[in-house]
Amino acid sequence: MSWGWRKILQLRPTIQEFIWYKIGDGAATSLWFDRWCDLGPLSNSITSRDIFRAGLNIKSKVKDIIHNGAWIWPPDLLVKYPSLVRVMFPLLKSS
């Protein structure tokens, strides 16, 4: 690996906060690890233990938490992480 490429890779943590994902239909966007909402990657604030306790998993996609055009956050997560209530509902595009 070249010196230049290693230097570019070292910048990832610095620029990651400026990278946003296009959600599309929500099937390819990670609910936890992609930056698709104002809170940033939800994995930065929600523990994997709480994810599993809520009946979800770390492979969940944005579309998995939406039903009939509304959020279906597990009540346990909303109690422990009330900031989820403020997450704006994304405009999903059909694939």
Summary of the structure (lengths in Angstrom):
residues: 95
radius of gyration: 15.3
end to end distance: 37.3
largest distance: 49.9
contacts: 208
relative contact order: 0.19
helix: 41%
strand: 6%
